[in-house]
């Protein structure tokens, strides 16, 4: 198995775990270096791996939509909005574009968690 395929499987397992609701390891992810590593998967050097980017984007959107402190972490510390916008503009994968557009940006702009007045400070 190629390294990228194995990484995709691992990230997919993390996404499954994060999607579990109440038993989700989101707090663990925010307390470790895993989220910054996952955020890097959305960068240009991984454009040739759309499935991997989609899984990482899904995880970050789940984290961002869980609590306002997690939203702030993804937006401010991980530069989440710019990374999602980059994927929308540069990804050749329609699946990544639809996934990012429909699930991720809506979650990040949810008015219950996101107030732009506080993120530019």
Backbone as XML, in Angstrom:
<?xml version="1.0"?>
<chain id="A" units="angstrom">
  <residue number="1" name="UNK">
    <atom name="N" x="0.854" y="-1.183" z="0.000"/>
    <atom name="CA" x="0.000" y="0.000" z="0.000"/>
    <atom name="C" x="0.896" y="1.240" z="0.000"/>
  </residue>
  <residue number="2" name="UNK">
    <atom name="N" x="0.589" y="2.155" z="-0.892"/>
    <atom name="CA" x="1.334" y="3.412" z="-0.994"/>
    <atom name="C" x="1.103" y="4.280" z="0.242"/>
  </residue>
  <residue number="3" name="UNK">
    <atom name="N" x="2.099" y="5.117" z="0.585"/>
    <atom name="CA" x="2.023" y="5.966" z="1.772"/>
    <atom name="C" x="0.798" y="6.861" z="1.793"/>
  </residue>
  <residue number="4" name="UNK">
    <atom name="N" x="0.445" y="7.433" z="0.648"/>
    <atom name="CA" x="-0.717" y="8.328" z="0.589"/>
    <atom name="C" x="-2.015" y="7.553" z="0.786"/>
  </residue>
  <residue number="5" name="UNK">
    <atom name="N" x="-2.078" y="6.335" z="0.258"/>
    <atom name="CA" x="-3.272" y="5.511" z="0.455"/>
    <atom name="C" x="-3.446" y="5.164" z="1.932"/>
  </residue>
  <residue number="6" name="UNK">
    <atom name="N" x="-2.340" y="4.842" z="2.580"/>
    <atom name="CA" x="-2.400" y="4.517" z="4.007"/>
    <atom name="C" x="-2.809" y="5.751" z="4.814"/>
  </residue>
  <residue number="7" name="UNK">
    <atom name="N" x="-2.244" y="6.905" z="4.482"/>
    <atom name="CA" x="-2.605" y="8.146" z="5.164"/>
    <atom name="C" x="-4.090" y="8.452" z="4.970"/>
  </residue>
  <residue number="8" name="UNK">
    <atom name="N" x="-4.591" y="8.238" z="3.757"/>
    <atom name="CA" x="-6.012" y="8.470" z="3.481"/>
    <atom name="C" x="-6.884" y="7.565" z="4.346"/>
  </residue>
  <residue number="9" name="UNK">
    <atom name="N" x="-6.485" y="6.314" z="4.500"/>
    <atom name="CA" x="-7.251" y="5.390" z="5.349"/>
    <atom name="C" x="-7.252" y="5.857" z="6.805"/>
  </residue>
  <residue number="10" name="UNK">
    <atom name="N" x="-6.110" y="6.331" z="7.286"/>
    <atom name="CA" x="-6.016" y="6.799" z="8.673"/>
    <atom name="C" x="-6.886" y="8.038" z="8.878"/>
  </residue>
  <residue number="11" name="UNK">
    <atom name="N" x="-6.804" y="8.976" z="7.940"/>
    <atom name="CA" x="-7.600" y="10.208" z="8.040"/>
    <atom name="C" x="-9.087" y="9.880" z="7.953"/>
  </residue>
  <residue number="12" name="UNK">
    <atom name="N" x="-9.440" y="8.923" z="7.123"/>
    <atom name="CA" x="-10.843" y="8.501" z="7.016"/>
    <atom name="C" x="-11.326" y="7.914" z="8.347"/>
  </residue>
  <residue number="13" name="UNK">
    <atom name="N" x="-10.505" y="7.136" z="9.025"/>
    <atom name="CA" x="-10.867" y="6.584" z="10.332"/>
    <atom name="C" x="-11.053" y="7.698" z="11.362"/>
  </residue>
  <residue number="14" name="UNK">
    <atom name="N" x="-10.203" y="8.708" z="11.310"/>
    <atom name="CA" x="-10.361" y="9.866" z="12.202"/>
    <atom name="C" x="-11.678" y="10.568" z="11.904"/>
  </residue>
  <residue number="15" name="UNK">
    <atom name="N" x="-11.996" y="10.723" z="10.623"/>
    <atom name="CA" x="-13.258" y="11.362" z="10.241"/>
    <atom name="C" x="-14.449" y="10.566" z="10.760"/>
  </residue>
  <residue number="16" name="UNK">
    <atom name="N" x="-14.393" y="9.248" z="10.642"/>
    <atom name="CA" x="-15.475" y="8.416" z="11.179"/>
    <atom name="C" x="-15.630" y="8.659" z="12.676"/>
  </residue>
  <residue number="17" name="UNK">
    <atom name="N" x="-14.514" y="8.696" z="13.393"/>
    <atom name="CA" x="-14.554" y="8.904" z="14.847"/>
    <atom name="C" x="-15.119" y="10.273" z="15.196"/>
  </residue>
  <residue number="18" name="UNK">
    <atom name="N" x="-14.709" y="11.295" z="14.469"/>
    <atom name="CA" x="-15.175" y="12.661" z="14.732"/>
    <atom name="C" x="-16.666" y="12.795" z="14.448"/>
  </residue>
  <residue number="19" name="UNK">
    <atom name="N" x="-17.174" y="11.993" z="13.543"/>
    <atom name="CA" x="-18.588" y="12.062" z="13.165"/>
    <atom name="C" x="-19.504" y="11.329" z="14.138"/>
  </residue>
  <residue number="20" name="UNK">
    <atom name="N" x="-18.974" y="10.788" z="15.210"/>
    <atom name="CA" x="-19.761" y="9.976" z="16.141"/>
    <atom name="C" x="-20.600" y="10.768" z="17.127"/>
  </residue>
  <residue number="21" name="UNK">
    <atom name="N" x="-20.557" y="12.073" z="17.085"/>
    <atom name="CA" x="-21.391" y="12.875" z="17.983"/>
    <atom name="C" x="-20.815" y="12.962" z="19.377"/>
  </residue>
  <residue number="22" name="UNK">
    <atom name="N" x="-21.570" y="12.512" z="20.362"/>
    <atom name="CA" x="-21.185" y="12.666" z="21.762"/>
    <atom name="C" x="-19.877" y="11.970" z="22.119"/>
  </residue>
  <residue number="23" name="UNK">
    <atom name="N" x="-19.561" y="10.887" z="21.484"/>
    <atom name="CA" x="-18.333" y="10.151" z="21.774"/>
    <atom name="C" x="-17.182" y="10.567" z="20.868"/>
  </residue>
  <residue number="24" name="UNK">
    <atom name="N" x="-17.310" y="11.689" z="20.245"/>
    <atom name="CA" x="-16.327" y="12.176" z="19.298"/>
    <atom name="C" x="-15.034" y="12.609" z="19.999"/>
  </residue>
  <residue number="25" name="UNK">
    <atom name="N" x="-13.884" y="12.345" z="19.373"/>
    <atom name="CA" x="-12.595" y="12.741" z="19.969"/>
    <atom name="C" x="-12.169" y="14.171" z="19.626"/>
  </residue>
  <residue number="26" name="UNK">
    <atom name="N" x="-13.125" y="15.066" z="19.421"/>
    <atom name="CA" x="-12.793" y="16.432" z="19.010"/>
    <atom name="C" x="-11.902" y="17.125" z="20.032"/>
  </residue>
  <residue number="27" name="UNK">
    <atom name="N" x="-12.198" y="16.987" z="21.316"/>
    <atom name="CA" x="-11.377" y="17.631" z="22.342"/>
    <atom name="C" x="-9.950" y="17.108" z="22.258"/>
  </residue>
  <residue number="28" name="UNK">
    <atom name="N" x="-9.790" y="15.807" z="22.092"/>
    <atom name="CA" x="-8.449" y="15.224" z="21.952"/>
    <atom name="C" x="-7.733" y="15.829" z="20.742"/>
  </residue>
  <residue number="29" name="UNK">
    <atom name="N" x="-8.422" y="15.953" z="19.632"/>
    <atom name="CA" x="-7.807" y="16.523" z="18.428"/>
    <atom name="C" x="-7.360" y="17.965" z="18.647"/>
  </residue>
  <residue number="30" name="UNK">
    <atom name="N" x="-8.145" y="18.730" z="19.405"/>
    <atom name="CA" x="-7.780" y="20.132" z="19.630"/>
    <atom name="C" x="-6.634" y="20.275" z="20.631"/>
  </residue>
  <residue number="31" name="UNK">
    <atom name="N" x="-6.414" y="19.256" z="21.451"/>
    <atom name="CA" x="-5.356" y="19.317" z="22.459"/>
    <atom name="C" x="-4.037" y="18.714" z="21.983"/>
  </residue>
  <residue number="32" name="UNK">
    <atom name="N" x="-4.018" y="18.150" z="20.792"/>
    <atom name="CA" x="-2.805" y="17.544" z="20.245"/>
    <atom name="C" x="-2.383" y="18.308" z="18.989"/>
  </residue>
  <residue number="33" name="UNK">
    <atom name="N" x="-1.381" y="17.811" z="18.327"/>
    <atom name="CA" x="-0.917" y="18.438" z="17.083"/>
    <atom name="C" x="-1.615" y="17.870" z="15.859"/>
  </residue>
  <residue number="34" name="UNK">
    <atom name="N" x="-2.650" y="17.088" z="16.063"/>
    <atom name="CA" x="-3.307" y="16.451" z="14.922"/>
    <atom name="C" x="-4.028" y="17.444" z="14.016"/>
  </residue>
  <residue number="35" name="UNK">
    <atom name="N" x="-4.738" y="18.413" z="14.586"/>
    <atom name="CA" x="-5.483" y="19.352" z="13.737"/>
    <atom name="C" x="-4.572" y="20.192" z="12.849"/>
  </residue>
  <residue number="36" name="UNK">
    <atom name="N" x="-3.471" y="20.739" z="13.356"/>
    <atom name="CA" x="-2.577" y="21.463" z="12.442"/>
    <atom name="C" x="-2.049" y="20.569" z="11.312"/>
  </residue>
  <residue number="37" name="UNK">
    <atom name="N" x="-1.779" y="19.306" z="11.636"/>
    <atom name="CA" x="-1.317" y="18.377" z="10.602"/>
    <atom name="C" x="-2.413" y="18.114" z="9.579"/>
  </residue>
  <residue number="38" name="UNK">
    <atom name="N" x="-3.637" y="17.957" z="10.047"/>
    <atom name="CA" x="-4.761" y="17.753" z="9.131"/>
    <atom name="C" x="-5.001" y="18.990" z="8.275"/>
  </residue>
  <residue number="39" name="UNK">
    <atom name="N" x="-4.850" y="20.171" z="8.862"/>
    <atom name="CA" x="-5.041" y="21.411" z="8.109"/>
    <atom name="C" x="-4.023" y="21.524" z="6.976"/>
  </residue>
  <residue number="40" name="UNK">
    <atom name="N" x="-2.813" y="21.070" z="7.208"/>
    <atom name="CA" x="-1.778" y="21.123" z="6.165"/>
    <atom name="C" x="-2.136" y="20.263" z="4.961"/>
  </residue>
  <residue number="41" name="UNK">
    <atom name="N" x="-2.967" y="19.250" z="5.177"/>
    <atom name="CA" x="-3.394" y="18.401" z="4.066"/>
    <atom name="C" x="-4.275" y="19.153" z="3.073"/>
  </residue>
  <residue number="42" name="UNK">
    <atom name="N" x="-4.776" y="20.315" z="3.465"/>
    <atom name="CA" x="-5.610" y="21.117" z="2.558"/>
    <atom name="C" x="-4.768" y="22.042" z="1.677"/>
  </residue>
  <residue number="43" name="UNK">
    <atom name="N" x="-3.474" y="22.045" z="1.859"/>
    <atom name="CA" x="-2.597" y="22.950" z="1.125"/>
    <atom name="C" x="-2.286" y="22.433" z="-0.279"/>
  </residue>
  <residue number="44" name="UNK">
    <atom name="N" x="-1.657" y="23.290" z="-1.052"/>
    <atom name="CA" x="-1.386" y="23.024" z="-2.472"/>
    <atom name="C" x="-0.595" y="21.739" z="-2.711"/>
  </residue>
  <residue number="45" name="UNK">
    <atom name="N" x="0.310" y="21.414" z="-1.831"/>
    <atom name="CA" x="1.148" y="20.237" z="-2.050"/>
    <atom name="C" x="0.355" y="18.924" z="-2.030"/>
  </residue>
  <residue number="46" name="UNK">
    <atom name="N" x="-0.901" y="18.969" z="-1.620"/>
    <atom name="CA" x="-1.731" y="17.768" z="-1.579"/>
    <atom name="C" x="-2.886" y="17.811" z="-2.589"/>
  </residue>
  <residue number="47" name="UNK">
    <atom name="N" x="-2.872" y="18.757" z="-3.520"/>
    <atom name="CA" x="-3.964" y="18.862" z="-4.495"/>
    <atom name="C" x="-4.164" y="17.591" z="-5.320"/>
  </residue>
  <residue number="48" name="UNK">
    <atom name="N" x="-3.111" y="16.834" z="-5.526"/>
    <atom name="CA" x="-3.236" y="15.610" z="-6.325"/>
    <atom name="C" x="-3.880" y="14.464" z="-5.547"/>
  </residue>
  <residue number="49" name="UNK">
    <atom name="N" x="-4.290" y="14.730" z="-4.299"/>
    <atom name="CA" x="-4.936" y="13.719" z="-3.459"/>
    <atom name="C" x="-6.292" y="14.228" z="-2.978"/>
  </residue>
  <residue number="50" name="UNK">
    <atom name="N" x="-7.266" y="14.333" z="-3.884"/>
    <atom name="CA" x="-8.561" y="14.933" z="-3.515"/>
    <atom name="C" x="-9.315" y="14.170" z="-2.432"/>
  </residue>
  <residue number="51" name="UNK">
    <atom name="N" x="-9.214" y="12.844" z="-2.408"/>
    <atom name="CA" x="-9.924" y="12.088" z="-1.367"/>
    <atom name="C" x="-9.342" y="12.417" z="0.007"/>
  </residue>
  <residue number="52" name="UNK">
    <atom name="N" x="-8.028" y="12.507" z="0.088"/>
    <atom name="CA" x="-7.364" y="12.855" z="1.336"/>
    <atom name="C" x="-7.759" y="14.263" z="1.776"/>
  </residue>
  <residue number="53" name="UNK">
    <atom name="N" x="-7.781" y="15.208" z="0.839"/>
    <atom name="CA" x="-8.175" y="16.576" z="1.171"/>
    <atom name="C" x="-9.630" y="16.645" z="1.605"/>
  </residue>
  <residue number="54" name="UNK">
    <atom name="N" x="-10.489" y="15.887" z="0.959"/>
    <atom name="CA" x="-11.896" y="15.890" z="1.333"/>
    <atom name="C" x="-12.091" y="15.366" z="2.755"/>
  </residue>
  <residue number="55" name="UNK">
    <atom name="N" x="-11.396" y="14.288" z="3.096"/>
    <atom name="CA" x="-11.505" y="13.724" z="4.446"/>
    <atom name="C" x="-10.998" y="14.722" z="5.491"/>
  </residue>
  <residue number="56" name="UNK">
    <atom name="N" x="-9.857" y="15.355" z="5.214"/>
    <atom name="CA" x="-9.299" y="16.336" z="6.157"/>
    <atom name="C" x="-10.231" y="17.534" z="6.304"/>
  </residue>
  <residue number="57" name="UNK">
    <atom name="N" x="-10.796" y="17.998" z="5.193"/>
    <atom name="CA" x="-11.717" y="19.130" z="5.235"/>
    <atom name="C" x="-12.970" y="18.772" z="6.040"/>
  </residue>
  <residue number="58" name="UNK">
    <atom name="N" x="-13.443" y="17.568" z="5.886"/>
    <atom name="CA" x="-14.617" y="17.110" z="6.625"/>
    <atom name="C" x="-14.341" y="17.129" z="8.129"/>
  </residue>
  <residue number="59" name="UNK">
    <atom name="N" x="-13.171" y="16.642" z="8.531"/>
    <atom name="CA" x="-12.798" y="16.637" z="9.951"/>
    <atom name="C" x="-12.763" y="18.061" z="10.487"/>
  </residue>
  <residue number="60" name="UNK">
    <atom name="N" x="-12.086" y="18.952" z="9.776"/>
    <atom name="CA" x="-11.969" y="20.334" z="10.241"/>
    <atom name="C" x="-13.328" y="21.013" z="10.330"/>
  </residue>
  <residue number="61" name="UNK">
    <atom name="N" x="-14.223" y="20.708" z="9.396"/>
    <atom name="CA" x="-15.555" y="21.317" z="9.471"/>
    <atom name="C" x="-16.348" y="20.771" z="10.648"/>
  </residue>
  <residue number="62" name="UNK">
    <atom name="N" x="-16.200" y="19.483" z="10.955"/>
    <atom name="CA" x="-16.875" y="18.919" z="12.125"/>
    <atom name="C" x="-16.357" y="19.546" z="13.409"/>
  </residue>
  <residue number="63" name="UNK">
    <atom name="N" x="-15.058" y="19.735" z="13.483"/>
    <atom name="CA" x="-14.464" y="20.373" z="14.658"/>
    <atom name="C" x="-14.969" y="21.811" z="14.769"/>
  </residue>
  <residue number="64" name="UNK">
    <atom name="N" x="-14.945" y="22.525" z="13.661"/>
    <atom name="CA" x="-15.359" y="23.936" z="13.666"/>
    <atom name="C" x="-16.823" y="24.114" z="14.023"/>
  </residue>
  <residue number="65" name="UNK">
    <atom name="N" x="-17.640" y="23.144" z="13.705"/>
    <atom name="CA" x="-19.068" y="23.292" z="13.973"/>
    <atom name="C" x="-19.481" y="22.743" z="15.338"/>
  </residue>
  <residue number="66" name="UNK">
    <atom name="N" x="-18.523" y="22.294" z="16.135"/>
    <atom name="CA" x="-18.881" y="21.683" z="17.411"/>
    <atom name="C" x="-19.070" y="22.699" z="18.539"/>
  </residue>
  <residue number="67" name="UNK">
    <atom name="N" x="-18.118" y="23.565" z="18.779"/>
    <atom name="CA" x="-18.201" y="24.579" z="19.837"/>
    <atom name="C" x="-17.543" y="25.853" z="19.325"/>
  </residue>
  <residue number="68" name="UNK">
    <atom name="N" x="-17.929" y="26.982" z="19.868"/>
    <atom name="CA" x="-17.388" y="28.252" z="19.381"/>
    <atom name="C" x="-15.870" y="28.333" z="19.577"/>
  </residue>
  <residue number="69" name="UNK">
    <atom name="N" x="-15.340" y="27.764" z="20.641"/>
    <atom name="CA" x="-13.881" y="27.798" z="20.837"/>
    <atom name="C" x="-13.167" y="26.974" z="19.765"/>
  </residue>
  <residue number="70" name="UNK">
    <atom name="N" x="-13.801" y="25.889" z="19.329"/>
    <atom name="CA" x="-13.222" y="25.081" z="18.265"/>
    <atom name="C" x="-13.328" y="25.798" z="16.923"/>
  </residue>
  <residue number="71" name="UNK">
    <atom name="N" x="-14.430" y="26.512" z="16.722"/>
    <atom name="CA" x="-14.575" y="27.306" z="15.494"/>
    <atom name="C" x="-13.460" y="28.329" z="15.420"/>
  </residue>
  <residue number="72" name="UNK">
    <atom name="N" x="-13.243" y="29.015" z="16.509"/>
    <atom name="CA" x="-12.195" y="30.036" z="16.544"/>
    <atom name="C" x="-10.825" y="29.418" z="16.271"/>
  </residue>
  <residue number="73" name="UNK">
    <atom name="N" x="-10.564" y="28.249" z="16.832"/>
    <atom name="CA" x="-9.292" y="27.573" z="16.613"/>
    <atom name="C" x="-9.093" y="27.248" z="15.138"/>
  </residue>
  <residue number="74" name="UNK">
    <atom name="N" x="-10.113" y="26.666" z="14.513"/>
    <atom name="CA" x="-10.000" y="26.305" z="13.099"/>
    <atom name="C" x="-9.853" y="27.550" z="12.230"/>
  </residue>
  <residue number="75" name="UNK">
    <atom name="N" x="-10.639" y="28.585" z="12.519"/>
    <atom name="CA" x="-10.609" y="29.801" z="11.707"/>
    <atom name="C" x="-9.317" y="30.568" z="11.899"/>
  </residue>
  <residue number="76" name="UNK">
    <atom name="N" x="-8.964" y="30.808" z="13.146"/>
    <atom name="CA" x="-7.848" y="31.705" z="13.428"/>
    <atom name="C" x="-6.500" y="30.985" z="13.456"/>
  </residue>
  <residue number="77" name="UNK">
    <atom name="N" x="-6.408" y="29.923" z="14.223"/>
    <atom name="CA" x="-5.123" y="29.236" z="14.395"/>
    <atom name="C" x="-4.739" y="28.382" z="13.191"/>
  </residue>
  <residue number="78" name="UNK">
    <atom name="N" x="-5.729" y="27.783" z="12.555"/>
    <atom name="CA" x="-5.447" y="26.897" z="11.426"/>
    <atom name="C" x="-5.681" y="27.554" z="10.072"/>
  </residue>
  <residue number="79" name="UNK">
    <atom name="N" x="-6.112" y="28.829" z="10.084"/>
    <atom name="CA" x="-6.374" y="29.546" z="8.838"/>
    <atom name="C" x="-7.386" y="28.786" z="7.973"/>
  </residue>
  <residue number="80" name="UNK">
    <atom name="N" x="-8.399" y="28.247" z="8.638"/>
    <atom name="CA" x="-9.359" y="27.359" z="7.994"/>
    <atom name="C" x="-10.111" y="27.954" z="6.825"/>
  </residue>
  <residue number="81" name="UNK">
    <atom name="N" x="-10.593" y="29.164" z="6.956"/>
    <atom name="CA" x="-11.381" y="29.751" z="5.870"/>
    <atom name="C" x="-10.528" y="29.909" z="4.620"/>
  </residue>
  <residue number="82" name="UNK">
    <atom name="N" x="-9.314" y="30.423" z="4.788"/>
    <atom name="CA" x="-8.440" y="30.580" z="3.620"/>
    <atom name="C" x="-8.087" y="29.241" z="2.999"/>
  </residue>
  <residue number="83" name="UNK">
    <atom name="N" x="-7.897" y="28.224" z="3.817"/>
    <atom name="CA" x="-7.591" y="26.896" z="3.276"/>
    <atom name="C" x="-8.791" y="26.334" z="2.506"/>
  </residue>
  <residue number="84" name="UNK">
    <atom name="N" x="-9.996" y="26.510" z="3.049"/>
    <atom name="CA" x="-11.183" y="26.030" z="2.334"/>
    <atom name="C" x="-11.384" y="26.807" z="1.033"/>
  </residue>
  <residue number="85" name="UNK">
    <atom name="N" x="-11.199" y="28.108" z="1.076"/>
    <atom name="CA" x="-11.328" y="28.912" z="-0.143"/>
    <atom name="C" x="-10.289" y="28.515" z="-1.172"/>
  </residue>
  <residue number="86" name="UNK">
    <atom name="N" x="-9.081" y="28.214" z="-0.732"/>
    <atom name="CA" x="-8.037" y="27.748" z="-1.638"/>
    <atom name="C" x="-8.501" y="26.478" z="-2.356"/>
  </residue>
  <residue number="87" name="UNK">
    <atom name="N" x="-9.053" y="25.541" z="-1.598"/>
    <atom name="CA" x="-9.532" y="24.301" z="-2.212"/>
    <atom name="C" x="-10.630" y="24.572" z="-3.231"/>
  </residue>
  <residue number="88" name="UNK">
    <atom name="N" x="-11.520" y="25.474" z="-2.894"/>
    <atom name="CA" x="-12.596" y="25.801" z="-3.838"/>
    <atom name="C" x="-12.050" y="26.382" z="-5.133"/>
  </residue>
  <residue number="89" name="UNK">
    <atom name="N" x="-11.014" y="27.182" z="-5.029"/>
    <atom name="CA" x="-10.449" y="27.846" z="-6.203"/>
    <atom name="C" x="-9.467" y="26.993" z="-6.979"/>
  </residue>
  <residue number="90" name="UNK">
    <atom name="N" x="-8.765" y="26.070" z="-6.332"/>
    <atom name="CA" x="-7.668" y="25.370" z="-6.983"/>
    <atom name="C" x="-7.889" y="23.885" z="-7.207"/>
  </residue>
  <residue number="91" name="UNK">
    <atom name="N" x="-8.728" y="23.261" z="-6.469"/>
    <atom name="CA" x="-8.898" y="21.824" z="-6.609"/>
    <atom name="C" x="-9.521" y="21.495" z="-7.956"/>
  </residue>
  <residue number="92" name="UNK">
    <atom name="N" x="-8.971" y="20.483" z="-8.607"/>
    <atom name="CA" x="-9.553" y="20.025" z="-9.871"/>
    <atom name="C" x="-10.661" y="19.016" z="-9.627"/>
  </residue>
  <residue number="93" name="UNK">
    <atom name="N" x="-10.811" y="18.590" z="-8.383"/>
    <atom name="CA" x="-11.817" y="17.599" z="-8.042"/>
    <atom name="C" x="-13.150" y="18.270" z="-7.734"/>
  </residue>
  <residue number="94" name="UNK">
    <atom name="N" x="-14.137" y="17.967" z="-8.539"/>
    <atom name="CA" x="-15.476" y="18.507" z="-8.306"/>
    <atom name="C" x="-16.018" y="18.029" z="-6.960"/>
  </residue>
  <residue number="95" name="UNK">
    <atom name="N" x="-15.673" y="16.795" z="-6.566"/>
    <atom name="CA" x="-16.125" y="16.270" z="-5.282"/>
    <atom name="C" x="-15.624" y="17.093" z="-4.115"/>
  </residue>
  <residue number="96" name="UNK">
    <atom name="N" x="-14.351" y="17.493" z="-4.162"/>
    <atom name="CA" x="-13.803" y="18.328" z="-3.098"/>
    <atom name="C" x="-14.484" y="19.676" z="-3.095"/>
  </residue>
  <residue number="97" name="UNK">
    <atom name="N" x="-14.698" y="20.257" z="-4.277"/>
    <atom name="CA" x="-15.344" y="21.567" z="-4.357"/>
    <atom name="C" x="-16.756" y="21.528" z="-3.790"/>
  </residue>
  <residue number="98" name="UNK">
    <atom name="N" x="-17.522" y="20.534" z="-4.153"/>
    <atom name="CA" x="-18.893" y="20.424" z="-3.653"/>
    <atom name="C" x="-18.881" y="20.188" z="-2.152"/>
  </residue>
  <residue number="99" name="UNK">
    <atom name="N" x="-18.008" y="19.306" z="-1.687"/>
    <atom name="CA" x="-17.933" y="18.999" z="-0.267"/>
    <atom name="C" x="-17.532" y="20.217" z="0.546"/>
  </residue>
  <residue number="100" name="UNK">
    <atom name="N" x="-16.495" y="20.917" z="0.106"/>
    <atom name="CA" x="-16.047" y="22.111" z="0.819"/>
    <atom name="C" x="-17.135" y="23.169" z="0.783"/>
  </residue>
  <residue number="101" name="UNK">
    <atom name="N" x="-17.697" y="23.404" z="-0.369"/>
    <atom name="CA" x="-18.708" y="24.439" z="-0.524"/>
    <atom name="C" x="-19.934" y="24.153" z="0.323"/>
  </residue>
  <residue number="102" name="UNK">
    <atom name="N" x="-20.444" y="22.980" z="0.247"/>
    <atom name="CA" x="-21.715" y="22.666" z="0.894"/>
    <atom name="C" x="-21.588" y="22.461" z="2.397"/>
  </residue>
  <residue number="103" name="UNK">
    <atom name="N" x="-20.584" y="21.752" z="2.842"/>
    <atom name="CA" x="-20.499" y="21.356" z="4.245"/>
    <atom name="C" x="-19.601" y="22.256" z="5.078"/>
  </residue>
  <residue number="104" name="UNK">
    <atom name="N" x="-18.479" y="22.632" z="4.529"/>
    <atom name="CA" x="-17.460" y="23.282" z="5.343"/>
    <atom name="C" x="-17.698" y="24.761" z="5.546"/>
  </residue>
  <residue number="105" name="UNK">
    <atom name="N" x="-17.896" y="25.489" z="4.481"/>
    <atom name="CA" x="-18.052" y="26.933" z="4.620"/>
    <atom name="C" x="-19.352" y="27.296" z="5.325"/>
  </residue>
  <residue number="106" name="UNK">
    <atom name="N" x="-20.389" y="26.508" z="5.128"/>
    <atom name="CA" x="-21.644" y="26.759" z="5.830"/>
    <atom name="C" x="-21.442" y="26.559" z="7.330"/>
  </residue>
  <residue number="107" name="UNK">
    <atom name="N" x="-20.747" y="25.500" z="7.700"/>
    <atom name="CA" x="-20.493" y="25.244" z="9.122"/>
    <atom name="C" x="-19.665" y="26.367" z="9.736"/>
  </residue>
  <residue number="108" name="UNK">
    <atom name="N" x="-18.674" y="26.846" z="9.010"/>
    <atom name="CA" x="-17.818" y="27.903" z="9.547"/>
    <atom name="C" x="-18.538" y="29.236" z="9.659"/>
  </residue>
  <residue number="109" name="UNK">
    <atom name="N" x="-19.525" y="29.452" z="8.821"/>
    <atom name="CA" x="-20.220" y="30.734" z="8.860"/>
    <atom name="C" x="-21.508" y="30.682" z="9.663"/>
  </residue>
  <residue number="110" name="UNK">
    <atom name="N" x="-21.743" y="29.560" z="10.336"/>
    <atom name="CA" x="-22.929" y="29.411" z="11.170"/>
    <atom name="C" x="-22.974" y="30.551" z="12.188"/>
  </residue>
  <residue number="111" name="UNK">
    <atom name="N" x="-24.028" y="31.316" z="12.160"/>
    <atom name="CA" x="-24.103" y="32.520" z="12.995"/>
    <atom name="C" x="-24.087" y="32.216" z="14.495"/>
  </residue>
  <residue number="112" name="UNK">
    <atom name="N" x="-24.392" y="30.988" z="14.880"/>
    <atom name="CA" x="-24.348" y="30.650" z="16.303"/>
    <atom name="C" x="-22.916" y="30.559" z="16.814"/>
  </residue>
  <residue number="113" name="UNK">
    <atom name="N" x="-21.968" y="30.297" z="15.927"/>
    <atom name="CA" x="-20.593" y="30.100" z="16.345"/>
    <atom name="C" x="-19.622" y="31.144" z="15.807"/>
  </residue>
  <residue number="114" name="UNK">
    <atom name="N" x="-20.001" y="31.819" z="14.752"/>
    <atom name="CA" x="-19.024" y="32.630" z="14.042"/>
    <atom name="C" x="-19.435" y="34.091" z="14.004"/>
  </residue>
  <residue number="115" name="UNK">
    <atom name="N" x="-18.666" y="34.902" z="14.644"/>
    <atom name="CA" x="-18.882" y="36.350" z="14.626"/>
    <atom name="C" x="-17.590" y="36.967" z="14.113"/>
  </residue>
  <residue number="116" name="UNK">
    <atom name="N" x="-17.598" y="37.466" z="12.886"/>
    <atom name="CA" x="-16.381" y="37.964" z="12.239"/>
    <atom name="C" x="-15.758" y="39.125" z="12.971"/>
  </residue>
  <residue number="117" name="UNK">
    <atom name="N" x="-16.501" y="39.824" z="13.800"/>
    <atom name="CA" x="-15.932" y="40.960" z="14.532"/>
    <atom name="C" x="-14.827" y="40.520" z="15.475"/>
  </residue>
  <residue number="118" name="UNK">
    <atom name="N" x="-14.858" y="39.281" z="15.935"/>
    <atom name="CA" x="-13.906" y="38.816" z="16.939"/>
    <atom name="C" x="-12.725" y="38.047" z="16.355"/>
  </residue>
  <residue number="119" name="UNK">
    <atom name="N" x="-12.730" y="37.737" z="15.061"/>
    <atom name="CA" x="-11.683" y="36.917" z="14.491"/>
    <atom name="C" x="-10.597" y="37.728" z="13.803"/>
  </residue>
  <residue number="120" name="UNK">
    <atom name="N" x="-10.808" y="38.976" z="13.586"/>
    <atom name="CA" x="-9.807" y="39.801" z="12.939"/>
    <atom name="C" x="-8.863" y="40.467" z="13.913"/>
  </residue>
  <residue number="121" name="UNK">
    <atom name="N" x="-9.099" y="40.279" z="15.215"/>
    <atom name="CA" x="-8.270" y="40.926" z="16.235"/>
    <atom name="C" x="-6.857" y="40.404" z="16.262"/>
  </residue>
</chain>
